[in-house]
Structure formats: structure tokens, C-alpha cells
Amino acid sequence: MSFYIKIYEQHNQDSNSNIVPLAQALPVLFVVRIGKAFFNNMRTYKTKLKLNNKQRTRLFKNASVARFAYNLTLEVQESNYQAGGKFLSDCDVRKMVTVRKQDDLAWLYEYDNNIVKQAVKDACKAYKMFFNGNKDKPRFKSSKYTRPSFYVDGGKLKVIDGYIKIPFCTKIKLYEKDYIPQGLNYLNPRITFDGIDWWISVTLNEETNKPKLTDEIIGVDLGLKELATCSNGMVFHNVSKFKTYKKLEKSIKQKQRQVSRKYELNKQGNKFVKTENIKKLERQIQKKRIKQQDIKKDYFHKSTTALVRTKPKAIVLEDLNVAGMRKNKHLSHAIQSASISMFKDMLIHKAESRGIEIILADRYYPSSQLCSHCGNRRRIKLSERTYKCPSCGLEVDRDLNAARNLANYPRFEGKSSLWRAKQTQVA
């Protein structure tokens, strides 16, 4: 995904006019625009696998091999770094693994070599991004806490009549027969386990017909009371406040208490013992969590599709620091349940596939404090749900007012003047 930043600097004030664009009222204003992505035509297909016991065991073994190769690569890279050596590429590490396969790693011949190959690539990429300062230091994968997954070579993956064929495994039945197109070279196939079921996801390069767009620019204000409020009047609710979602949340809490009591009851000294009843309860909890995620994803897909089908020229979003917001202990759980980042990612992906420009407003742009009618700025408390402008008398919902300000953000059509900005201590 290509990002480029345009920095709007202060210009000289026009002495013949009192109206000055808002860009001049702020010292430096950053406008982040998400341009046309390289993978605009990429579409991902994901479906569930219908497995027997032998196939399920085989997939768990494949995931263990991928985890082993990942951890081995991190260990090699860490030892090499402490010894003062240069960064080892994935080719170098794979050569070392090939040499060891003649000795102590001969058991890897029982598995597809592409599983090890991709796991080494992923580990080297994570280590490289850490040294570049883009990510945190990669951690070793745990068999207890890491989600089992592994890579399948797209050239070796076959999809025929509702079945898939992967190396070293019998034909696996799919729950959706004609969902994944057949006879193609699939990109980045991955098989993952969500705690209950196994899934396969593949990516295909598909040509899409982009619709004719209107001249409308839509601002989207994200929040907790309502997930998204749009400048055109569309409102998308917070999923965590749905009755079905809250009912599942309550049931999960009850079962978690049951699990805690059973752990304490079966405690042997300082060691906790996991009984079959505990495993049964944990499985029920996992099923309910997956159902919660399904409710959330279903609503997000419907909401973002409805928004992009209005065919605006551009959509302006807030560049929220969600990670920083979650540090507030009073709002952390509410922010996590709202899944604002998931909604944004879906909206950005669907907008790009239709040729709609996505603009991320500056993180410190006071969209909630400005009057969308006259541009006056005043401080507003979080408890105030209605914006009342003391200058022009406008009374409007605070989220709708912020969305309208975001819609005006890329244009700056004289909505605020430098004089008003100075009066309200913006300049």
C-alpha cells in the first residue's frame, strides 16, 4: 500500500480579504492520502475445512513444523547477532537447514519443504523489520499460545470439485463447494486454526470494474457511542452494544468464572491441572468468542459496503491513535470491543478496490471543536453530546458536526478565518 504525505504550510495572509482557509490558521497541517495500492485487484477467499481425525492430526503436525522452523530461524539470527555477524538472509538460513536435514533434522523430509521455506522467510522478515525500527522484536512461538498455521505452495495446491489437495495429505473436503475458483495459481495460501476449526485462505488477482464516482466527499467520525457517523447522515452503531453481543459477553464471563473455580478446585500444590471438564468449558468459551467475531465481521462488512456504494470521490477518516487510547484503563475494554481498526481496514480496502480516495486527517485536527457552519472553535467536553456554537447559534450532534468538518478537511473552502482562529487561540 502506497502512502504519501502532503504538507500544507502557512501561506501569506491575503490583505484584501478577511477569509483565510483553515490551512493558514494552523502552523503545519499534515494530510495523509492513501493512493492507489498495488494490490487493488487482489481478492482473498477463505473457507472452512471438513476434516477427519487423521487429516486434523496431519495439519497440527504441519503447523508444528512451521513453528519449529520459525523458532529455529530466530535462534540462528540471535546467535549470529550476538557473535557480531552480519544479518543472515532467508537463503542463508535455508541452506543451513538443508545441511542439518542430512543429520539431526532428517525427520523434516516427511513434510512439505515449502512449510519450512516460508516459515524461515517470515522469521527473517520479522527480524529485519525489527532492526529497521518498524516492528517490535519478534518472539518465539509457543505451542500453547500461538495460533497454529502454515503455508502451502500455490503451485501445489489443487482445488477440484469441493476438495483441496495439499502435499503429504489426502484430499480435504471444503464446506463451500464452488466458493474458491478452480485451476488457478493461488497466491499466499495459508491454513490456520482458530481454536475450533481449520480454515484455508487464498488470494487471487482479479480484474474489477470500477464504478463511476460522484463529486461527493464523505467525512467519517469514529467513536464509541456510535462506531461511525458520516457527513451524509449515515450512522453505523457500535456492535458491542448489540443485544446478542452483550448476551454472549455475559455468558463468556460466567463460564470463565466456572473455569477459574475448577482450576482452584483441582490445584495440586503450586500446579494447576487441566481436567476434561475444564477443556470442555474452554472449548465452549472459544466457540462463543468466535461467534462474537462473526457478528462483528458480518456487521462491518455490511456497513462498509453500504458506505462505499454511495460512490463518493473521497472518504476522510480520523487518524486515531487506538493503541494510545487503549492505555486508558477506563476505556480500554470498550475500545477493544468496538474494533475501530478493523472497521477502518475494511473500509480502506473496499474503497481502494473501487477507486475511492482515502484521506487520513491529521491526528491533532480539532474536528470536534470547530463549528461546521462558521468555523468558530470552542472547547467541548466529552459529556456534551450536542455542539452549540456561541457565534452562529448552530446546534447539532457533536459526531455529525465532526464528520462535516472532516468532509471539509481537504478543501478548506473558507469555512474558518484566521481572525476567528486567533480569537479562539488556534493560531
N, C-alpha and C positions, 0 to 999 in steps of 0.2 A: 504494500500500500504506500502510495507516494504522498508525502506531506510537504507542503511548502508554506512558508510564513511570510506574510506581507506586513511590514511595519509602517504604520501611518504615523508620521512625525508631525510636530506642530508646524503650522504654516503662519505666515504673517497675517494678522487680523486685517480684514477689509475695512478701511476707514470710512467708506461710504455707506456701510450697512451695519445695522446692529445685530443681524442674524448671522451667526457663525456656526458651521457644522460642529456636532458634538466631538468630532475627532480633534478639534482645536481646543476643546475645553479640558481634555485630558493630556498630560505631558507626553506619554507614549502609549499607543494603543496597539495591541497585538491582535491580528485577525488570522486565525489558523484555518486554512482551507484544505479540505481533503480532495485532492484531484482525482482524476480517473485512475483507478487501480489497475495493475497489470492483470489481476485475476478476476476482472469483472465478469467474464463469461464462464467462470468456474461454478459448478453446482455440485453439492455434496448429497449423496444418498446414504441413508442409514436405516438399517432394518435389523430385526431380532432373529437369532438363530434358534432352530429347533433341534436340540442335541439329544443323543442317547448318553449313557453313562461313560462309555469308552471314549466318545468324542469329547465329552466335557473334561475328562481326565487329561486327554491329549492337549487340549487348549490351555489348561492350567500349567502343564509341563512346558509348553511353548512360551508362556508368559514368564515362567521361572527362568528359562534360558535367557530371555531378553533382559530380565532384571540382573541376572548374573553378569552378562556382558557389559551392561551399563555400569555396574559397581566395579567391575574389573578395570574398565577404562578410567574411571575416576581415580582408582587406586594407582594405576600406572602414571597418570598425569600428575598426581600429587607427589609421588615419589620422585618423578623426573624433575618437578619444580624445586623440591627441597634439595635435590642434588645439584641444582644450578644449571640444568639443561634447558634447551630451547623448547618451545611449545611443540608437542607431537601432533601431527595431523592424523586424521582418522585412517589414512592409508598406512602410516607407520604402525599404528596400534593394531590394525587388522593383520599386518604382516607378523607381528609378534604373536597374535592369537593363532595364526596359521602354523607357526613353528611349534607352539605348545600343543597344538592338536595332534602332533606326532608323538607326544609324550603323555602328560598328565591330563590333557583336555581331549583325549580321543573320543570320549562319550558325546562330544558335540557333533560327530558325524551322523548321529541318529536324528538330527534335527536340520531343518532348512537353514542353509548358510546365510540367507538374507535376513533372518531374525537377528543374528549376531551382527551382521554388517550394519543394519540400520540402527541398532542399539548403540554401537560404537560411534556412529555418526552423530546421534542425538547427544551423547555424553560429551563428545569433543566440541560440538556446537555450544552446549550449555557452558562448558568451561571457558570457551573463547569469549562468549558474551559476558561472562563474569569479569574477565580481565579487561574487557572494553568498557566496563562500568555500566552496562545496560541491564544486568540482572544480578541477583544475589548469588552467592557461592552455591553451586549445585550440591545437593545432599545425596548420600547413599540411599538407595531404595530399600524399603523394608518389606518383608513378606507379610507382615501383619497390617501395615497401614497404607501401603502403596496399592493403587488400583491396578489389577493385572491387565496387561495389554501387550500386544506385539504387532510387528509389521509383516505384511505379506507382499511378495513381489507382484506388481500389477501384471507383468507378463505371464506369470504362472497361475494367476487367479482365473478360474473359469466359472462363468455363471450360465447354467443351462437348465431350462425348464423348472425353475423354482429351487434349484440346488446350486451350491457352490463347491468347487473342488480346490483344495489347497494342498501343498506338498506334505507328504508323510501323514495324510489323514484321509479317511473315507469321505464320500460325498455327504455334505451337510445340508439339511433341508432349511429353507427360508420360510418365515411366517407369511411374507408377502411374495407371491409367486412372480408377478410381472412388474415389480417395482423398479428393480435395478436393470438397466438395459443390458442386453446380452452381446457377446462377441466383440468387446471393445478393450482397449488398453487402459486399464484403470490407473489413476494417479493416487499415490499415497494410501493404499488400502490398510486399514487398521482394524484389528479385532480387540474389543475391550469388554471388560466385565464390570457391571455396575453394582455388584453385591448380590444380585438375584439372577440376572440373565446375561447372556453373551450377545454382543452386537457387532455387526460389521459396518464400516463406513468407507465409502469410496468417493473419489472426486472425478468429475468428468468435465471436459472443456466443451461447452455447448454455446452455440450462437443464439443470441436472444434479440428479438426485435424491440428496440427501444421506442417507447411511445412519444408522441408529440407533447411537449411540455407547455404549460401556461406561463405567464409572466409573474405569477404569484410567488412571494417569499413568505414562508411559514416559520414563525418562531415557536420553539417548544421549550416550555419551562418545566423542569423536572423537580419533583419534591416527594414528600412523604404523605401529606394529606391526600393529594391526588398524584398519581405517578407521573402523568404528563398532561399539561394544559397547553393547547395550541392557540395561536393567534386567530385562527379561523373559527374558533368556537368549539372544536373537538376536544373532549376531555376523556382521558383514559385513567381508570381507577387503580388504586393500589391493591394488588392481588392479595396481599397478606391480610386485608380486611374482609375478604370474601368469607361467607359463612362456611362453605365446605373446607376452605383452607384453615380457618381457625379451629374447626372441629377436628381436623387431622392433627393440628398443633397440640391441642389439648390431649388427644389420645396418645400422642408420642410422649408427652411429659409424664402421663400416668404410667406408661409401660417402662419408661426409663427409671422411674422410682421403683417399680417392681424388680427390675434388673439389679439396681443398687442393693435392695434388701436381700435378694438371693445371693449376691456376691458376699455380703456380710455374713449371711447365714452359713454359707459353705466355706468360709475362710478357714484355712489351716495354718495357724501361726501367723507369719507375715505374708503368706502366699494365698492369692485368690485362685479359686478353682472354678473353671467354666464347665458347668453341667449341661446336659442335653436340654433341660428346661430353659436355661439361660440362652443357649444357642437359638432355641425356638423363638424366644421373645425378641432377641436381637434381629432375627430374620423378619419378624413382623414389623419392627421399627423401621428397618431398611425399606420394606415394601411401602410403608406409609410415607417415608421421605421421598421415594421415587414418585409416588402419586402426587405429592406436593409439587415436585419439579415439573411433572407432566401438566398439571393445572396451570402453572406459571408459564411454561413454554407455549402452551396452546393459546393462552390469552395474549401473550406478547406477539406471537405470530399473526394473530388476527388483528391486533391493534396496529402494528407496524405496516401490515399490508393495506389496511384501510387508509392509513395516512399517506402512503406513497401513491395510492390510486387516485388521490386528488391531483396528481401530476404537477406539483409546484416546480418552479425553476430552481429553487434552492430551499434548504431547510437549515435553520440556525439553531444550534444546540449549545447548552452551557458546558463549559469545560470544568466540570466539578472534580474536586479532589476527594473522591469517595474514600480512598484509603485513610486520608486525614480525618474525614468526618466520622469514620468508624472508631476513632480513638476516643470519641465522646462516649463514656460509659452509659449515659442515659439514653442515647440514640443508637448505639451500636447494633443492637438486635433488630431494631426497626429498619435501619438502613440495609442490613444484611438481608432481611426478609423481602424488602422492596425490590432488590436486584436491579438497581438503576443501570449498572454497567451492562448487564445482559440485554436490557431493553435498547440501550444506545448501540450496542454492537449489531443487533438485529436490524435496527433502523438504518444504520450506516451501510450495511451490506446490501440491503434491498434497494436503498436509494441509489447506490453506485451502479447496481445492475441495470437500473432504468435511466441512467444518465443524469440523475438529480445531484446537484452540487450540495455538499455538506460543509457548513461553516461552523467552526467551534469558536464561540465568543470568548473573549479574554476572561480569565478566571476572576479578575477583580472588576469586571464591568458591572456597575450598580443597577442592574435591570429592575430590581425590586424597589429601588429608592427613587427612580425617575418617574415623572408623570408622562404617560404615553401620549398625552394631548398637547401639553405646552412645554414639556422638557424641564419643569421645575424639579429640584431634588430636595427630598427631606428624609430624615431618618425614620425608619419604621420598625416596630418591634415584631418579633416572631409571633406573638399572640394576636396581632392585628391582622385580621383576615380580609379587611376592606381597605383599599388605598383611597385616602381622601386628600385631594390636592388643595392646599391653602391658597394657591394662586388663581386657578381657574375653576375651582369647585368640583372637579371631576371626582365621582365616587364609583369605584369599580373593584371587582375581586382582585386581590393582590397578585394571584397567579396569572390571571388573564392580562393584567397590566404589564407584568414582567414578560409574558410571551409577546405582547405587542412591541415592547421595547426591543426584544431580541429580533423580531421581524424587521424593525427599522435599523438594526445594527449595521448591516453592510452598506446602507445607502446614505445615512446622515443627511436627510432632506430638511435641514434647518429645524429639526424638532426641538433643539435646545440652543440657547445663545450663550456666548461667552460671558455676557453680563449676568445672566441667571446663574451660570456656573460659579462665577466669583461670589455672588451673593450667598450661594449655598456651600461655599468653601470646597468646590471641586478643583478649581484651577490651582 
